[in-house]
Structures are given as C-alpha cells and as structure tokens.
Amino acid sequence: MTYTLIFGLILLFIFFLVSRIGGKKVESFTEQWHPLLKENVLFYRNLSTEKQVVFQQKMMLFLSEAYIDTVKLELEELDKILIAASAVIPVFGFEEWHYTNLSGILLYPDKFNEDMHSSSKDNAWNIGGIVGNGRFEKQMILPKKALYHGFKNTSDKSNTGIHEFVHLIDKLDDRTDGVPEQLREHQYAIP
C-alpha cells in the first residue's frame, strides 16, 4: 500500500512538472488580423489561401514562444503582426522552426544609440535594430518606425524586422558571419 501511494505521488509530481514545462499555450489566430496581414505584408498576400493558414499558425506559434515588450510606447496589434511576420518569412519553407536563441523583443519608437536611448532628432541615434549580446543575449531590439517602414517599402526590399531575424538564424552557430549554419544543411536555401 505504501509503495502504491509513493508511486502515485511520484506520477502526480511528474505530471505536474510536464504540464508546467510544456510552455505557453498557442492561441488561435485572430481573424481580425487577416485583413491587416493582407494589407501590410506582401509575402502573405501572395500566398495561396492554404499557405496563408500555415503562415497564421506559424505566427501564433512564434507569438507563444517570444515575449514582446515596448519602451516609451503602447504595443498595438499591428506591432505584433509585423514582428511575427518578420519572424516567419525567413523560415516559412521549413517544416518546423523555433527561434531557440530568442526569448524577447523590445520595440522602441525609433532608432536608438549604443546606450539604448531612443530619439529621432540626432544622427547619433542611428541603430536601426540589433540582436543582443551580453546583457541583451536572447533579446532583439527593433525600432517601430523601421519595422513599419520595412513592410511599406516596396522599392529597395530593405526590411529591418526580417533582417534582424536572419541575424538570429545566422547566430545559431554562435558566429554572426553571414553564413547561417542551419541553412548549410539545406543547400538549396543559400543564394
């Protein structure tokens, strides 16, 4: 009897641990986001309906795994949508992808300086996004203005959000050298 009770308690404890470790629940895609995605994200707009559903699922998975916070501004729905789209686009062709080297994203109003102060009035405030090192390890810092500009800009194909997520992919091999080790496994993905 005592062994049965101890065994039951151990099983209960293991179940509790597994349920806690399981992570955040992936929320369902908010249908109000579909028109915002179509209006603001050309990549999404060009996908078939079936692929748009896959894109939506990948966005929601990403949002369940990364925390988004802001500095000197309120987080809006479109902010979350554009950040998640920036994360999904570079890895959309991969069956399953998790940014294991990212825990959070800080959204600043505009560019910032080396001390992480934000302002658009001075040329010294010229950092347009970073993937953190040191005290900012596993963090990404993006300026909202550059994030939005990247999705509105159709002329030079420059997109700060996507650019920073590609750096994260490159950084997975502990070197930011322009050749993501993860993509070497998939040679067809390298230009």
Backbone hydrogen bonds in HBPLUS format (Angstrom, degrees):
<---DONOR---> <-ACCEPTOR-->    atom                        ^
c    i                          cat <-CA-CA->   ^        H-A-AA   ^      H-
h    n   atom  resd res      DA  || num        DHA   H-A  angle D-A-AA Bond
n    s   type  num  typ     dist DA aas  dist angle  dist       angle   num
A0005-LEU N   A0001-MET O   2.99 MM   4  6.28 156.9  2.05 150.5 156.5     1
A0006-ILE N   A0002-THR O   2.91 MM   4  6.17 164.1  1.94 153.2 157.4     2
A0007-PHE N   A0003-TYR O   2.83 MM   4  5.92 164.0  1.85 147.8 153.0     3
A0008-GLY N   A0004-THR O   2.88 MM   4  6.03 155.5  1.94 144.6 151.4     4
A0009-LEU N   A0005-LEU O   2.93 MM   4  6.20 155.6  1.99 148.5 155.0     5
A0010-ILE N   A0006-ILE O   2.92 MM   4  6.17 155.9  1.98 151.4 158.2     6
A0011-LEU N   A0007-PHE O   2.95 MM   4  6.22 161.2  1.98 149.8 154.7     7
A0012-LEU N   A0008-GLY O   2.91 MM   4  6.12 156.8  1.97 146.3 153.1     8
A0013-PHE N   A0009-LEU O   2.88 MM   4  6.08 156.4  1.94 146.9 153.3     9
A0014-ILE N   A0010-ILE O   2.89 MM   4  6.14 160.9  1.92 153.1 158.1    10
A0015-PHE N   A0011-LEU O   2.92 MM   4  6.12 161.3  1.95 150.0 155.0    11
A0016-PHE N   A0012-LEU O   2.96 MM   4  6.18 156.1  2.02 145.8 152.4    12
A0017-LEU N   A0013-PHE O   2.93 MM   4  6.24 160.7  1.96 152.0 156.8    13
A0018-VAL N   A0014-ILE O   2.93 MM   4  6.14 167.1  1.95 156.0 159.2    14
A0019-SER N   A0015-PHE O   2.97 MM   4  6.12 158.9  2.01 148.3 154.2    15
A0020-ARG N   A0016-PHE O   3.05 MM   4  6.26 145.8  2.17 144.7 153.8    16
A0021-ILE N   A0017-LEU O   2.90 MM   4  6.07 154.2  1.97 153.2 160.4    17
A0022-GLY N   A0018-VAL O   3.10 MM   4  6.03 135.1  2.31 141.2 151.1    18
A0033-TRP N   A0030-THR O   2.84 MM   3  5.62 163.2  1.86 125.9 131.7    19
A0034-HIS N   A0031-GLU O   3.16 MM   3  5.52 148.6  2.26 107.5 115.5    20
A0037-LEU N   A0033-TRP O   2.82 MM   4  6.06 156.5  1.87 161.2 168.2    21
A0038-LYS N   A0034-HIS O   2.95 MM   4  6.21 166.4  1.97 156.6 160.2    22
A0039-GLU N   A0035-PRO O   2.92 MM   4  6.01 152.6  2.00 142.6 150.0    23
A0040-ASN N   A0036-LEU O   2.97 MM   4  5.97 149.9  2.06 143.9 151.4    24
A0041-VAL N   A0037-LEU O   2.80 MM   4  5.27 153.8  1.86 151.2 153.0    25
A0045-ARG N   A0041-VAL O   3.03 MM   4  6.34 162.3  2.07 154.1 159.7    26
A0046-ASN N   A0042-LEU O   3.01 MM   4  6.21 145.5  2.13 153.1 160.9    27
A0047-LEU N   A0044-TYR O   3.05 MM   3  5.33 161.3  2.09 110.6 116.6    28
A0052-GLN N   A0048-SER O   2.84 MM   4  6.12 145.2  1.96 151.5 162.6    29
A0053-VAL N   A0049-THR O   3.19 MM   4  6.51 146.9  2.31 143.6 150.7    30
A0054-VAL N   A0050-GLU O   3.28 MM   4  6.68 152.4  2.36 141.2 148.2    31
A0055-PHE N   A0051-LYS O   2.86 MM   4  6.14 158.1  1.91 148.5 154.7    32
A0056-GLN N   A0052-GLN O   2.88 MM   4  6.13 157.1  1.93 147.4 153.3    33
A0057-GLN N   A0053-VAL O   3.02 MM   4  6.30 156.8  2.07 148.1 153.7    34
A0058-LYS N   A0054-VAL O   2.96 MM   4  6.24 157.0  2.01 151.9 158.2    35
A0059-MET N   A0055-PHE O   2.91 MM   4  6.16 150.3  1.99 149.2 157.9    36
A0060-MET N   A0056-GLN O   3.03 MM   4  6.30 161.6  2.06 150.6 154.6    37
A0061-LEU N   A0057-GLN O   2.99 MM   4  6.20 154.0  2.06 145.9 153.2    38
A0062-PHE N   A0058-LYS O   2.99 MM   4  6.16 163.4  2.02 144.9 149.5    39
A0063-LEU N   A0059-MET O   2.88 MM   4  6.19 162.8  1.91 153.4 158.2    40
A0064-SER N   A0060-MET O   3.01 MM   4  6.20 132.7  2.24 137.2 149.0    41
A0064-SER N   A0061-LEU O   3.10 MM   3  5.15 131.7  2.34  96.3 109.6    42
A0065-GLU N   A0062-PHE O   2.95 MM   3  5.20 144.1  2.08 105.7 116.7    43
A0066-ALA N   A0062-PHE O   3.06 MM   4  6.24 135.1  2.27 156.2 168.6    44
A0067-TYR N   A0103-SER O   2.96 MM  36  6.25 172.1  1.97 141.6 142.7    45
A0105-ILE N   A0067-TYR O   2.72 MM  38  6.20 149.2  1.82 159.9 169.4    46
A0069-ASP N   A0105-ILE O   2.83 MM  36  6.18 166.8  1.84 171.9 176.4    47
A0107-LEU N   A0069-ASP O   2.84 MM  38  6.22 155.0  1.90 146.6 154.8    48
A0071-VAL N   A0107-LEU O   2.98 MM  36  6.18 148.9  2.08 157.5 151.7    49
A0079-ASP N   A0076-GLU O   3.08 MM   3  5.21 126.1  2.38  99.1 113.1    50
A0080-LYS N   A0076-GLU O   3.31 MM   4  6.77 158.2  2.36 154.0 157.5    51
A0081-ILE N   A0077-GLU O   2.98 MM   4  6.27 159.8  2.02 152.4 158.8    52
A0082-LEU N   A0078-LEU O   2.92 MM   4  6.02 168.4  1.93 149.9 152.2    53
A0083-ILE N   A0079-ASP O   2.97 MM   4  6.14 157.7  2.02 151.4 158.0    54
A0084-ALA N   A0080-LYS O   2.93 MM   4  6.01 167.3  1.95 149.2 153.2    55
A0085-ALA N   A0081-ILE O   2.86 MM   4  6.02 156.9  1.91 147.9 155.2    56
A0086-SER N   A0082-LEU O   2.95 MM   4  6.02 151.5  2.03 137.6 145.3    57
A0087-ALA N   A0083-ILE O   3.07 MM   4  6.39 141.5  2.22 142.8 153.2    58
A0087-ALA N   A0084-ALA O   3.12 MM   3  5.04 123.1  2.46  92.3 106.7    59
A0088-VAL N   A0084-ALA O   2.97 MM   4  6.22 151.3  2.05 149.4 157.1    60
A0089-ILE N   A0085-ALA O   3.00 MM   4  5.98 171.9  2.00 157.5 158.8    61
A0091-VAL N   A0088-VAL O   3.05 MM   3  5.54 136.5  2.24 114.6 126.7    62
A0092-PHE N   A0088-VAL O   2.86 MM   4  5.43 100.5  2.50 155.0 174.2    63
A0092-PHE N   A0089-ILE O   3.45 MM   3  5.15 174.6  2.46 104.3 105.4    64
A0094-PHE N   A0091-VAL O   3.02 MM   3  5.52 160.2  2.06 117.7 124.0    65
A0100-THR N   A0098-HIS O   3.00 MM   2  5.59 119.5  2.38 109.1  92.4    66
A0102-LEU N   A0099-TYR O   3.27 MM   3  5.59 142.2  2.42 120.2 116.9    67
A0103-SER N   A0138-LYS O   2.76 MM  35  5.40 172.7  1.76 147.1 144.8    68
A0104-GLY N   A0138-LYS O   3.33 MM  34  6.78 159.5  2.37 158.3 162.3    69
A0140-MET N   A0104-GLY O   3.01 MM  36  6.49 144.8  2.13 145.0 156.0    70
A0106-LEU N   A0140-MET O   2.77 MM  34  6.20 163.1  1.80 163.0 167.9    71
A0142-LEU N   A0106-LEU O   2.90 MM  36  6.28 162.9  1.93 167.1 172.9    72
A0108-TYR N   A0142-LEU O   2.75 MM  34  6.03 162.7  1.78 154.5 160.3    73
A0144-LYS N   A0108-TYR O   2.60 MM  36  5.81 166.5  1.61 164.1 165.7    74
A0145-LYS N   A0109-PRO O   3.27 MM  36  6.31 152.7  2.35 134.0 140.7    75
A0119-SER N   A0111-LYS O   3.34 MM   8  6.37 151.9  2.42 153.1 160.3    76
A0112-PHE N   A0127-ILE O   3.18 MM  15  5.19 155.6  2.24 133.3 139.5    77
A0127-ILE N   A0112-PHE O   2.85 MM  15  5.19 155.1  1.91 162.6 161.9    78
A0113-ASN N   A0117-HIS O   2.92 MM   4  5.58 146.5  2.03 148.4 158.8    79
A0116-MET N   A0113-ASN O   2.91 MM   3  5.23 157.3  1.96 118.5 121.3    80
A0125-TRP N   A0122-ASP O   3.13 MM   3  5.72 161.3  2.17 114.7 120.5    81
A0130-ILE N   A0141-ILE O   2.94 MM  11  5.32 152.9  2.01 144.4 152.9    82
A0141-ILE N   A0130-ILE O   2.90 MM  11  5.32 165.1  1.92 154.0 158.0    83
A0132-GLY N   A0139-GLN O   2.72 MM   7  5.14 165.6  1.74 159.9 162.7    84
A0136-PHE N   A0133-ASN O   2.96 MM   3  5.08 155.6  2.02 133.7 128.3    85
A0137-GLU N   A0134-GLY O   3.01 MM   3  5.26 154.4  2.08 121.0 118.9    86
A0139-GLN N   A0136-PHE O   2.97 MM   3  5.28 134.6  2.18 143.0 138.7    87
A0147-LEU N   A0143-PRO O   2.95 MM   4  6.22 157.1  2.01 154.1 161.6    88
A0148-TYR N   A0144-LYS O   2.95 MM   4  6.18 168.6  1.97 161.9 162.4    89
A0149-HIS N   A0145-LYS O   2.99 MM   4  6.10 156.6  2.05 141.6 149.1    90
A0150-GLY N   A0146-ALA O   2.97 MM   4  6.06 154.6  2.03 146.2 151.6    91
A0151-PHE N   A0148-TYR O   3.18 MM   3  5.48 132.1  2.42 102.9 114.4    92
A0152-LYS N   A0148-TYR O   3.09 MM   4  6.37 136.1  2.29 145.4 158.2    93
A0152-LYS N   A0149-HIS O   3.12 MM   3  5.05 130.1  2.38  95.5 109.2    94
A0153-ASN N   A0149-HIS O   2.80 MM   4  5.72 145.4  1.92 155.6 163.3    95
A0163-HIS N   A0159-ASN O   2.89 MM   4  5.99 162.4  1.92 155.6 161.6    96
A0164-GLU N   A0160-THR O   2.94 MM   4  6.13 159.0  1.99 154.4 157.8    97
A0165-PHE N   A0161-GLY O   3.16 MM   4  6.46 152.4  2.24 147.0 154.6    98
A0166-VAL N   A0162-ILE O   2.93 MM   4  6.23 147.6  2.04 152.2 161.5    99
A0167-HIS N   A0163-HIS O   3.10 MM   4  6.48 146.9  2.22 142.2 151.2   100
A0168-LEU N   A0164-GLU O   3.09 MM   4  6.46 147.8  2.20 139.5 147.9   101
A0169-ILE N   A0165-PHE O   3.06 MM   4  6.42 151.9  2.14 143.7 150.4   102
A0170-ASP N   A0166-VAL O   2.93 MM   4  6.21 161.3  1.96 150.3 155.4   103
A0171-LYS N   A0167-HIS O   2.80 MM   4  5.99 145.7  1.92 147.7 157.7   104
A0172-LEU N   A0169-ILE O   3.22 MM   3  5.47 159.9  2.26 106.6 112.7   105
A0174-ASP N   A0171-LYS O   2.85 MM   3  5.06 151.2  1.94 121.9 122.1   106
A0183-LEU N   A0180-PRO O   2.96 MM   3  5.44 134.5  2.17 109.2 120.8   107
A0184-ARG N   A0181-GLU O   3.07 MM   3  5.15 135.7  2.28  98.2 110.7   108
A0186-HIS N   A0183-LEU O   2.83 MM   3  5.03 142.8  1.97 102.6 114.5   109
A0189-ALA N   A0186-HIS O   2.80 MM   3  5.72 169.3  1.81 134.8 138.6   110
A0190-ILE N   A0187-GLN O   3.14 MM   3  5.58 159.3  2.19 113.1 119.0   111
